[in-house]
Amino acid sequence: MKFALLVNEGPFTHQASDSAYLFAKAAIEKGHEVPRVFFYYDGVNNANKLSEPQADDRNLVKLWGALAKDHEVDLVVCVAAGMRRGIKDDILAEGFRISGLGQLIEAGLGTDRLVMFGD
Amino acid sequence: MAFEFDTEGVKKTFTFLNRKAPYGTIYALEVLETVLITAAFEQHANIVFIDDGVYQIKKGQDTKAVNMKNFLPTYGIIEMEKDDADEDEDIDMVWRIIVEKESMEARGLTEDDFKVGVEVLSSAELAEVLDQSDVVIGG
């Protein structure tokens, strides 16, 4: 099955980003496809390369990047939500790209399921 | 890397579940932005107001005191998109603006309190709408 994911919360105040990452990983391991993850609301903070969690904490920004590289997952950050929160090209972590909300609708059209993570 | 989806000729029904009060958190505003983009893709959409989300379309809001932009007028654009789609045979797009009856009544509101024309559906009727949706986006 083809899944698109929508991540609506930031990586540090909410579990949604971790759940989305673990879902994507598990789905891919089971042989499903996750062609796109769309980051919206505070979810855009998943793409901030300036983020430096403590050494004994997981680093979701890097984990997403590795997932994108290993499994060709298209990580899309909403441009409008990103601009509000200062997530622009110059601080964009590897594996992410900035684009419009149309990419979310397109992902909903082009996959079997769109799964939302957040409140 | 720009992933290409094959969406040619794909028509789906998107349901937007607006569950939160308009101010206090950003959810309402950012769902609204997503709804407007859906029109550009000529997709079917149900815009649903439930729980405190029913307050999003309540008439006569004044946000000056909380220092927030009043985005109530933007819901008028949704109604315009819906009316255009209803009237123009060339637009293959059905939009419904729905308020959940139980949420509305629990807050002492009636259909006349809303800025846009709505269909009032019971919780059970709304469940059917959700069941018939392809993509559900909440906020």
Boltz contact constraints between the chains, C-beta under 6 A:
constraints:
  - contact:
      token1: [A, 35]
      token2: [B, 3]
      max_distance: 6.0
  - contact:
      token1: [A, 36]
      token2: [B, 3]
      max_distance: 6.0
  - contact:
      token1: [A, 41]
      token2: [B, 30]
      max_distance: 6.0
  - contact:
      token1: [A, 74]
      token2: [B, 3]
      max_distance: 6.0
  - contact:
      token1: [A, 101]
      token2: [B, 34]
      max_distance: 6.0
  - contact:
      token1: [A, 101]
      token2: [B, 37]
      max_distance: 6.0
  - contact:
      token1: [A, 102]
      token2: [B, 37]
      max_distance: 6.0
  - contact:
      token1: [A, 105]
      token2: [B, 37]
      max_distance: 6.0
  - contact:
      token1: [A, 105]
      token2: [B, 38]
      max_distance: 6.0
  - contact:
      token1: [A, 105]
      token2: [B, 41]
      max_distance: 6.0
  - contact:
      token1: [A, 106]
      token2: [B, 5]
      max_distance: 6.0
  - contact:
      token1: [A, 106]
      token2: [B, 7]
      max_distance: 6.0
  - contact:
      token1: [A, 108]
      token2: [B, 135]
      max_distance: 6.0
  - contact:
      token1: [A, 109]
      token2: [B, 7]
      max_distance: 6.0
  - contact:
      token1: [A, 109]
      token2: [B, 10]
      max_distance: 6.0
  - contact:
      token1: [A, 109]
      token2: [B, 12]
      max_distance: 6.0
  - contact:
      token1: [A, 110]
      token2: [B, 5]
      max_distance: 6.0
  - contact:
      token1: [A, 110]
      token2: [B, 7]
      max_distance: 6.0
  - contact:
      token1: [A, 114]
      token2: [B, 135]
      max_distance: 6.0
